[in-house]
Amino acid sequence: MEVDVMTGPATTADRAGIAREPVHALLSDGTTVSIRPTAEADLDGLNAMFATLSPNSLRMRFFASGAAAGRDAARRLCEPHPDRIALVAVVHHGAAEEIVGEGEAWRLGPDADAAEVGFTVAERLRGRGIGTLLLEHLADAARAAGIRRFAAETLSENLAMKRVIASAGLHHSATFEHGGAVFHDIDLTEDDAFLEVVADREFTGSAASLTPLFRPRAVAVVGVGRTRGVGRAILEHLLAAEFDRPLFAVNPHAQEIAGVPCARSIELLPDRIDLAMLALPQDGLVEAAIACGRHGIRALTIVTSPVTEPVRTTLKAVCRRYGMRLVGPNCLGVAAFGPDITMDATFGPHTPLAGSAGVGVQSGGVGIAILDHLSRLGIGTGSFASLGDKADVSGNDLLAWWARDPATESVLLHLESFGNPRKFARYARRVARTKPVLIVAAGRSAAGSRAAASHTAASVTPGVTRDALYRQAGVIATRSVAELVETAVLLATGARPAGHRVAVVSNAGGTGVLGADACVETGLAVPEFSAALRERLSTLLGPVAACGNPVDAGAGADADLLREAVQTVASSGEVDAVLLLLVPTALAELPASLAADARTGTVPAIAVRVDQAAAVETVLGSDGRPAPVYGNAENAARALSHACDYAAWLRRPGSEVPTLSDIRSRDAARLISLFLAAHPEGGWLPPDRAADLLACYGIGCPRLVLATDEQTAVTAAALWGTPVAMKAYWPELVHKSDMGGVLLGLSGPEDIRAGWRRLHDKFGDRLAGVIVQEMAPVGVELLAGVDNDAVFGPLVAFGIGGTGTDLAADRAFRLAPLTGADAGELVRSTRAARLLAGYRGRPGGDVAVVREVLSRLALLAAEQTCVAEAEINPLIAAPDGVTAADFRIRVEPRTPTDPYLRRLR
């Protein structure tokens, strides 16, 4: 387990008692605990913990009574052993630390894939999740060591141990023996059910740790000037919002500021202050953070900018040491509004309107814009955090808070970076199931793309990767703050269309046409109405009206007529939403609330007033509910398209990763390890080894041999007795066909020898060998690939393959692992789907098997993290199966990390 050496001002770090940064995680009550391997220096701490155990607890843990059992265990735990993993859980009390738990796993033999596990938790801290946390971290370390199962022996009355095993989320079984012993067998496989249980625990701990931030008992503003400055602005915002909990300022030269009592230093503040706002120069931040920790303050928000990396690292270490959460530095502040709190601890231009949106941003300027829009539109904010440099609290923490907060109805985010994007995707997916999650998709450009040696990796850009993450997680990605807010205001009405079919109704034909164009351009459908519906509309609107789709009711149509037309279309069953475009005329008064008043059933009606200056406003319908009114059809259609996509995501089945048979993970890991042992820097697997790796995951390919001489090629072809392909090979070769390096349909020794000579004459010394391979069946040529990003993890690509891959430019992407729904959407979202269905009379392919191959390839990349990129091109799909005809796999040495393990950044 890695630890990072502290950097930063040595004197302050020493005074804080900090030397290294361990792995930290949160207990169920939000307490920060450290998890680290045992060391010789832990002997006294372990003895102290064991000495507090009751005789019964000692018997449960060690099957022996008496203090000697604890002393023996402490001595054993502090001695290194190659077949044992030993961890301790530590809580800090200022500069001192206390060991509150231990766990160990002994391998059951030198090459065994199982280990015996046991652990202890200090009695006064039981019931807060320490045992489960230790088990999770022991399991993670065990998997990295090749251990796949834990065995545990307990006494039948050891209910605490049984609860920990049962609640861990891992598959387990128990065998009861005579004499009161119970033997537990625990499978360490991480499946979806286990990850959901882990996420539940992390949501609970993260939300509890943010209570001092969003529901503080008292607040102190440190660095308040008597006349002006950021600290003074924050204090005045708190007063303007009528913050009704104890409020204090810190200024060494004042007794009170703006009527708020002022302490000369942090040490002189009263007790029970939860949140400190630090508005200090950089050189005073570390000392102030240490003073806050010693005073028992539980959360910091640091607005100071700029802050150097060494200071930022030291600030985070101080917060870990004292169990504080940190927002910032370099941020706008935080705000919270609810029935029991009105807190505006920001220095924006206005106090936000209290409301239902949770808002998290990295940029303070973006935060100000979002808060102002939400206030203007009447949605308001329930909780707001400007994360700034994200030294500690991240978007993942905020998602946990909003998931647990019943007052939060929607989530709006602006994130420039992801510390743990795979965990963000899982968390956002959980939240999006009950409340919409919208994000401004910053960092969409391809400026950070890199050159790569496969079509898949060369196609991957930051924007592609993030789009895949958002799509799978149900996150609504927008391209600007304006689009974010325009969509949020529509979703706030509860609009969840049952499909993408839209009716366009207007009182001016030209605007209706523009509205229809806008809908189609954003992915919506504007279907032609049935004859029956056209007849009903014609009877209603008169002979001069155009009753197709779009509907032109005519300039003389009044509000009642337009309302009835909208309701007629909405109740027809032929559309899922109605876009109503209103053009003011002298012939009829058309109120902005017209669409709101026309709402019927589950089919939303969205209004556009072409004379409206604002991009979007809200009006109250006759039912008292707010509704958006847009200033142009393009904005309305874009928001409606997002609402339709979100509703479709909510309806989709297959949200679990499928269980796949015939997976040989250990064989695959051994194959990769052997290659890396011979090539420590990594590289492209030889074709035969690549085929073996695919076979470990049930992906079939034609038989092949990598021949390094002519006779081997002849012998291989003769063994199969079928026509073969011969392909030039050297590790860097990508476009074999383009270079004339593929010969097809060769049969018999003379053909093979002629082919060998032809390839050798063409490529000379570059040729490392010739692949002799059975001919693949004829079918639809596809591309399936993986690019394994160090931050985002493996990204699966799919599209049209073969020699037309680059020309077709048909790619769709999803992050691994793939759920059943992900694999299906990956196929459906490409033009290759039409080929698989059978295009223009040509035979199609087995779509179900294609989806399964994509799931298998995704699992390969997710489990074998040393696979940097892989590509099957072509993947040939026929009506009766799928074959990987050509493929490339590159591996590189990587230290595996579990993105879902509970730990603070």
N, C-alpha and C positions, 0 to 999 in steps of 0.2 A: 504494500500500500504506500503510495507516494506521499511525501510531505514536502512543502515548499519552504525554503529558507526565508525568514522575514527580511524585508528590506525597509529602509526608512531611517529616521533619526534614532541612533542607537540609544541615546540616553532616555528618551521617552519610552522606547520599546522595553528597555531594561526595567524602567520603573513600573511599567504595566505588567511585568512578569512574563513577557512574550518572547519566545525563542523560535518556535516553529508553528506552522499552521496545519493542524490535523484535519481529518475529514469530519465535517460537522453535519448534524441533522437535527430535526425538531421532534420533540415528544408530542403527545396528543394535546398537552396543555400549552404548547408553544415554547417550552423550555428548550434552550440549545444544549445539546450534548455532543461530546467529541467521541469518535470511534477511532481507535488506533491499535496497532499491534502492541503486545506486551513488551516490556523491556526490564532489564535487571533492576532499574531504579523504581519499579512498581512494587517491589516486595513489601515495603511498609504499607503502602496504600491498600494492597490486596489483603494483607493481614488485618488491617483496620476494618475493612468491610466484612471479612469473614468473622471477626471477633464480635460484630454486632448481630450476627445471625442467631436465632433461637436454636436450641438443640434439635428441634424437629426439622427446621430448615436445613441444618447441616446433614441430618439423616437423609432427607429427600435428595439432596445434591450428591452426597458422597457414599450413601449406603453405610454410613458409620456415624457414631456419636462421639462427642468430645471435641475440644478445641484443636487437638492435634491434626484432625482431618483437614481443617481449614489451613493450618500452617503448612502442611505437606502440599496441599493444592497450590498455595501461593508460591512456594518454592519451585514447584514443577512448572507453573505457568510462566515464571520468569526465566526459565532456562530454554534457550533455543533448541529446536529439534526439527530435523528435515521432514518428518512425517506429521507435523502438527501445525495447525493454524490456531493462534491464540490472540484474542482481541479483548480490550477493555473499553468500557463506556465511562466517560469522565464528565462531571459537571464542574464548573468553575465558580468559585466564590472570591471574586476579585482576582488577586494575584495567586491565590491558592487553588488547588484542584482536589477533587474527591473522586475516587473510583467508586462507581455506583453499580457496576455490573461487569461480568466477565463471561466469555464464551470460548469454547475450544472445540476443535474438530480433529480427531486422530484418524489418519488413513489406516484402513484395515488391511495392511499388507503393502509391500513396496510398489506393486503395480495395480493395486485395487482401485476400482472406480467408486468406492464407498468409503465413508468415514463415520466414526462414532462421534456424536455431538452431545454437548452438555453446557449448561450455563447457569449463572447465579445473578440475581438482582437484589440489591440492598433492600431490606424489608420496608423501610420507610418510604421507598419510591416505587413500590409495586403498584401495578394497575395504570401506569402512565406510558406503557409501550416500550420500555427499555429492552425487555426480553425479545420481543418481536423484531426490534431494530437490530439487535445483535444477531439474531437468526438470519435476517436478510443479508447482513454484511458478511457473516460467515459463509452463507451460501454463495455469495458473489465471489469471494476469495477461493472457495472450493471449486467452483466451475472453472475459474482461471487455471487451477491446478489439475484439471482433468477429472475432478470428482463429480459424479452424477447423482449420488444418493447419500443421504444421511441415515444412520441408524441411531436410535436413542433407546436406552433402557431406563425405565422409571418405575417407581413404586406405584401401585394402583391408587393410593391415596394422594399422590402428587398432582393435585388438581391444577396448580399454577402452570406446571410444565405441559400438561395436557391442553390447557387453554391456549398457550402460546403456539403449540404445534397445530392445533385445530384452526386457529384464527389466522395463521400465516398466509393461507391462500394456496399453499403447495399441495399437490396430491399426496396423500399419505394413507397408511393402513396400520392397524394395531393388532398385535397378537398377545393374548393373555396367557400367562404361564402360572402353574401352581406355585404357591409361595408368595403371591402378591406382586410379581414383576409383570410389567407390560413392555413389549418390544415394539417400537415404532419404526416403520420404514417410510422415509420421506423422499419423494422424487423431486429433484432440484430443477426440473424443467420449467422455464418461464413461459407459460401460456397466457392467453388473453385474460382468463379468469384471475390468475395470480396478479397480473399487472393492474387489473381493475381494483383488486383489494389493496395493493400497494398505493395506488393513486388515492383511494379513499382515505388511507391513513395520512398520506402527505397533505391532502386537502385539509384534513382536520387540524394537523399541526401548523400548517402555514397560515390558515385563517386565524387560529388562536394567537399566533405570534404577531399578527397585524392588528389585533384588538387595541394595543396601546397606541397605535398609529391613527386608527380611524374612530376609536371610542376612548380617548384618553380621559383619565380621571382629573388630570390637571396638566397644564402646558406651561413651559418656560421658553421665552424668546431670549437667546443669548447673543449679545452684540447689538443692543438697541441704542441708537443715537438719540440725543435729546431733541434734535431738530429734524434730521432727515437721514436717509439711508435705507437699505433693504430691510434691516431688522426693524426699523421704525415703521416701514410700510406694512410688514407682516403683522406687527402689533396692532396697527390701526385697522387692518382688515379684520382681525379677530374681534376687535371692539365693534366695528361696523356691522358684523354679522351677529352681534349680540351673543357671543360665546358665553354661556352661563355657568361654566365650570371654573374652578380656581385658575387664575392666569397671573403669571409673574414675568418680570423682565430682569435681565442681568446687565448691570452697568456699574463699574467701580466708582463712578462719580455722581451717582444720583440715588435718591431714596424712593422716588416714584417718577414715572413717566406717563403722561396722558391719563393720570389717575390710576395707573397700575403699579402695585408695589414692586420695588426694585431691590434686588440683592446685589451686594458688591462682588460676589463670586458664586460660582456654581455650588461650592461647598456650603454656602450659607442659605441656600434655598430650603424651603420646607420639604418634608418627606412626601411620599406618595405622588410624585410627579412622574407621569408616564412618558410624555413626549417633550423633547427639547428641540427647538428650532435654532440651528447654529448659523448665524450670519456674521462670520468672523474672517479676518485675513487668513490665508493659507498657513502661515507660520504659527498660528495659535490653535489650529484645529485638533491636532493630536492630543495636546494637553487638555483641551476642553472635553474631548471625547472620553479620555481616561477619567476626568473628574465626574462626568455624567455617569459613567459606569460604576464608579465607587459610590456615588450617591443613590444608586438604585434605579436610575432612569432606564426605561425599557425600550425606547425607540428614539432615533435621531433622524432629523431631516436637515441636510447640509445644503444650503443654497449657494455656498461660496464657489466662485469660478474665477480663474482656472485653478485646477488642482493637479499637481504632478503625479505620475504613476507611483513613485515610492510613497508619497503621502497617502494616496488612495489605498494602496495595499496595507499600509500600517493602520489606517482607519478601520478597514474591514477586520483586521486581526484584533484590534481593540474591541470592536463590537462582538466578535466571536467569544473573546475572553470573558466579557461581562454579560453575555446573553442578550445583547441589544440588537434590534433590527435597524437598518440604515437605508434611508431613501436619499439618493443623490450620490456624490456631490454634484454641483453645477446644475441645479434644478430650480423650478419655479415655486415648489412647495407642495402642500397637500391640503385637501378640503374634504369635509364630510358633512352631510345633511341628512337628518332623519327625525323621527318623532322625539328622540331624546337628545339630539345634538345639532347645533348649527356652528360649524367650525370652518372658517376660511383662513387658513394659514398659508396664504400665497401673497405675492406682490404684483398680481395682474392689475389691469386698469379698473375692473369692476368686480363686485361680489357676485359669484354665480347664482343663478336661480336654483333653489332646491328642487330636486326631481328624482327621476328613476334611472338615469344612465350612470353606469360605471365607466370612468374615463381614465386611461393610462397612456402617457406619452413620454417620449424621450426628449423631444424639443419643447422648451417652454413656450416658444412662439406659436407652435402648432397647438399647444394646450390652450393658450389664450383664445385662439381662433375658434376651436371646438367649443369651449365653454361659452363664448359669446353667442355662437349660433344656437346652441342648445337652449340658452336663456331666451333668445329672441323668439324661438319657435315653441316655447312653452314646455319642452321636454324636461329640461333641468338636469341637475347632477345630484346623484346620491353620494358618490365618493370619487375623489380625483387624486391622482398621484402623478407628479412630474418626476420621472425616474432619472433624468440627466445621464450621468456616467454609469449608472447601474452597478455601483460597487457591491451592492448586496441585493436589496429587493428588486425583483424582476417581474416581467409580465406573467410568468408562471405563478408567482406568489399572488399577484392581483387576481388572476383567474380563480385561485382557490378561495379568496375572500368573496368574490362576487358569486361563486357557486353556492356558498353558504349563506349569502345575504338575501333574504326573501324580498327586500325592497328594491333590489337591482333587477330591472326588467330587460335591459340591453347593455352590451359592452362595446365600447369604442376604444380602439387602440391605435397608437402610432409608435412603431418599433423600428429602429434602424438596424438592430442587430439581435441575434438570438444566442444566448449562452448555451441553451440545450434545446434545439429546435424539435427533436423527436419527442421530448417530454412536453414541449409546448403543444405539439400537434395532438397528443393524447389528451391533455388537459382541456384544450380548446374544444375538442370533439365532445367531451363530457358536458361542458358548459353549453355548447351550441344546441344540445338536445332539448334544453328547456328555455333558453333565451338567446337571441341572435348575438353573434360576435362579429363585429365589423372592424376592419383594419385599413389604414392608409398604407398601401403596398410600396414602401420606400425601398430603394435599391433594386429597381427593375432592370437596369441597363445591363448590357453585356460587357461593360468595361472591365469586369473582373474575370472574364472567361479566359480559359487557358487552352493552349494547343494540346491535342491528345492524339493517340494513335488508333482510335476507333471512331466509327461514325457516332456511336452513342456519346462517348465522352466529349467529342468535339461539338456536339449539339447542346451540351449542358451549359447554361448561364445562370447567374444568380437569380434572374427573374423566373426562369423555367423551374428551378428548384423550389423557390418560394410559392409559385403558383400551384405546384403539385401539393405542397404542404397545406396550403389554404383550402384547396379543393377537397382533399381527403378529410380534413378536419371540420368541414362545414363552415369555415370562416369566409365571410363576405369580403373579398378584397376589392378595394376601390383605389382609384388613381389620383385622388385629390381630396382635400378636406371638404370641399364643396360637395363632391359626389358622396363622401362618407355621410355627411349630414342629410343630404337629400334622400339617401336610402334609409337612414335611421328613422327619419320622420314618418316614412311610409310604413316601415315595420312596426313602429310604435302604435299604429292603429290596429295591429293584429292581422294585417294582410298576409295570408298564406295561400296564394292561388293553387288550385288543384292541378294546374297544367300551365302550358305556355301559350294557349290560344287567347288572342286579344281581339275584342271588337273596338273599332275606332268610330266614334260618333261625334259629329260637329254640326255647327250651324253655318259653315262655310266650306265648300268643297275643296278649295285649295289647301286649307289648313289640315283637312282630313287626310289628303294625300300625303302631306309632309309627315303627319302623325303616323300613318301606315309605314312610310319609309323608315322612320326612326325606330319603330318597333322591329321591323325585319332586320335592320342593321345591328340591333342589340341582341339578336338571337330569339326574338319572339315570333310567333306565327300569327298571321292575319288571315284566317280561313274564309273561304267563300261561304256565305250563308245558304242554308237549304231553301228550297222554293217556298216551303210553308212559312219559314221565318220572314222571308222577303215579303210574302203576301200580308202577314200580320203587320209588318212595319208600314207597308204601302197603305193599308187601310187606316192606320193611325196617323201617318204623316201627310197623306195626300198624294196625288199623282205626280207632282213636280219633284218630290223627294227622290234621292238616289238611295236605294234600300239594299244595296250589296254590302260589302265590307271593304272600305269605310262607308259609313252612313252619312249622307248630307241631308239634314233635316230642313235646310233652307234658312235664309236670313230672317224670315218672319216667325220662326218657331219661338214660342215663349218658354218660360221656365217649366211650366206644368207639362208641356208637350215633350220637351227634352228629357225631363225626369221620367216620364212614362216610357219614352223610347229606350232609355238606359235600362229600366227595369224589365222591359220586354226582352231585350237582348240578354240581360243577365240571367233571367229565369228560363231561357230557352234550352239550356244544357249544351249549347254549341260553343260557348266560350268560357274562359276561366277568369277573365278580367275585362274591364271596360275602360277605355281611355276617352275622356270627354273633353273636346277642345271647344272653347268658348271665345267667340269674337264679338265684342260689344257693337251693337247697332242701335239706331234710333227707333227700331221697330219693337224691341222687347227688352225688358229689364232682366238681366241674367245674373243672379247673385253668385258670389264666389262659393257659397256653401251648396251649390246645386248638386255636385257629385256626391257630397257627403249625405245629402238628403235622399239621394237615389240608391244608396247602399241597400243591397238585398241579399239575404242568405250569406253564403261564403264567397260570393263573387265580388271582389272589390271594384269600386269605381273611382278613378283618379282623374282629377280636373287639371286642365291647363287653361290659363287666361293669357292670351297673347299680348294683352296690354299691360301686364304686370311687370314692374321693374325688377322686383326681387326674383332670384332664381327659384325660391320656394318660400311660401308662407303657410301658416296654419289658420284654419277657420273652424268655428264650431258648427256642427250640424244641428238640426232641430232636435236630435236625440241627446245633445249636450256633449257628444264626443268630438275631439279635434280631428281634423283631416287636413292633409297637405294640399296646397294649390301651387302648381308649378308655373314658371314663367315661359317655358318653351317645351315643345314635345320631346326634344332630345333628352333633356334632363329627366322628364317623367318616365320615358321609355326605359332609360338606363336604370332608374330606381326600381321600376316594375320588373325588369329582367332579373335584377338581383333578388327580389322577393320571390320570383318564380323558381329560381335556381335553389334558393334556400329551402323553400317548401318541398322541392323535389328531393333534396338531400335528406330532409327529415323523413320522407316516405320510403326511402330506399331500404331494401332488405339486405341481408348478408353482411352485417357489420362486424363479423368475427373473422379472424384469420383461420382458414380451413386447416383441418388436420390431414396431413399428407402421409401416405404409406410409403414403404420402401426407401426410407431416408437413412443413409449411413453417414451420420455426421462425424463419427470418430475416424472412419476410414478417410474421409475427406480432409480432416485436420491433419492426419498423419501424412497424407500425400503432399500437402502444402508444406508441412514442417520439413520433410525430406528435401524438397526442392530448395527451400530457404537455407537449409543447412549447407547445401552445395553452392547456393548463390545468395550470400548474405545481403546483397543489395537489392534482391528481388529481380523480377523480369517476367518475360512471357513464357508460360508453360509450353513445353513441346506439344505438338498436336495430340500425340497418343496419351500424354498425361492429362491434357485438357479434356479429352474424351472420357478418361477414367473419372475425373472430377465431376463432370456432368452426370455420369452414370450413378455416382453416389447419391444424386438427388433425383434419380428416376427419369432423366432426360436422355432419350435414346438418340443415337446417331449411327450412320452406316459404319460397318467395320473398316478399320484403317490400319496401316502400318507406315511408320516413318522410315523409309529406306535410305540408307547412306551409300548403297552400291547397287549396281544394275541387277545382280543376281538376286538380291533380297527382294527387289521389286517384282521380278519375274516369279519367284517362289510364292510371294504373297498372293499375287493375282491368280496363280494356278490353284492355290488352296481353295479359293472361293468359287472358281469355275463360272463366274459371271462377269459381264462387262464392268470395267472399273474406270475411275477418273484418276488422273495423275496431276498433282498440283505442286508447283515450285514452293519451296519453303526456306525462309530464313526469318529469324524472330521479328525483324522490323517490317516485313512485307505486309502491306494492308490490302491493296487493290490488285489481287492476283489476276483477275480477268482483264483489267485494263492493260496490264503489262504483258498479256499473252502467256500467263503462267498457269493456265488451266487447260487440260486436254481431257475430252470426254469420250465415253463409249469405246474405250480401248479393250481389245479382246485377243488373247493368244500371246505367246512369247514374242513373236516378231513385232506386234504392235507395242508391247511394253518396252522392248529394247529400243525401238525407234523413238518412242516417247521420251525415254530416258535421255537418249542422245540429243534430242531436240531441245529439251530443257537445259541440259548441260551446255550445249553450244550457245544458247541464248543468254544464260545468266552467269556462266563461268564460275569464278571463285566465290561469288556472293552466295551461291547455292549451298545451304547447309544440309539439304536432303530433299527427297521427293516424297510427298504423301501419296500413297497408293490406297485408294478408298473405293468401296463398293459404290456403284451408282445410286444416287438417291432417287426416290420415286418422283414422278411429275406431279406438280400441284401448285398452290398459291405460294409465291415466294414472299416471306415476311422477314422483318428484323425484330429481334428481341435482345435487349442489352441491359447492362448495369454499369453505372458509374458510382463508385463508393466515395462520397465526399467525407472529408475528415470531420466536418462539423454536422452536416445534415444527415449523414449516413447514406446507405445505398439508394440510388434513384433508378427506377426501372423504366426503360424506354421500349416503345412498341410502334411499329409502322410497316410500311411497304418495304420489302427487302429486295435482294438480288442486285443486278447491275444497275437498276434504276433507283437505287436508294437515295442517292444525293439529288437526282433530278426530281424525284417525287416530293422530297422534303416533307414527308408525311411522318410526323413524330407526335406521340403523346407520352406523358411522363407521370409516374406516381412513385411515392416513397415506399420503400420496403419496411416491414413486411406488408403484403397485400391482403386485404380482406376479400371475401368473395365479391362484394360490390365493387371494390377497387379494380379487381382484375376484369370484371365485366365492363366497367366504364372505360378502362384503358383500351380495350378492343373496340368498343362502340364509338369512341371519340376520334377514330382515324378513318381515312378513306380505305384502309385495308379491310375494314368491316364489310364494305360492299363486295370486295373480291371474295371474301370468305363466304358470303351469302350466295355466290354464284353470279358473276357479272356477265351480262349479254350471252347467256347460254353456256358459259364455261363452267366446268365443275368447281364447286366451292370447297371449303375445308371444314374440318371438325372444330367448331368454335369452342365447344366445351373443353376439348383437349388443349387447344391453344391457351385458354384461360388457365388451365392447370399447369402448363409449362411455364407460364409467366409467374404463377405462384411458387413453383419449384425454384425458378431462377432467383426470385426475390428471397426465398428462404436461404438458398445457398449464400447469397451476398450478406444477408443479415447474420447468419451463423458464422460464416468464415470471413471474419473482418479483414483478413490479409488480402482478400480479393479486391484489388484496386479498380479494375474494370474488366468487363466481360462482354462479349458480343457473339450472338448467333446470327449469321447472315450468309446464306438464307436459312431461315427456319421454314421448311416446306410443309404446308398443310394440305392434306388430301382428305377426301370424304371419310376415309377409314383410319386416319391417324396423322401424327405429326412427327417429322424427323429433323434433327439438327444437322444440316448438310455441311456447313462450314462454321468455324467458331474460333475465337481467340480469347484467352484469359491471361490477364497480367496480375501477378501477386507482388506484394511488397511487405517488408516487416512492419507490423503495427502492434502496439500494445492494446489488447481489447479492453474496452470500457463499457460498462452497462449504463445506457442513458437513462434507465428508469430506476436505478438505485437511489434510495432516499438519501440525499445529501444537499447541503447548501452550496451555492456557487463559490 
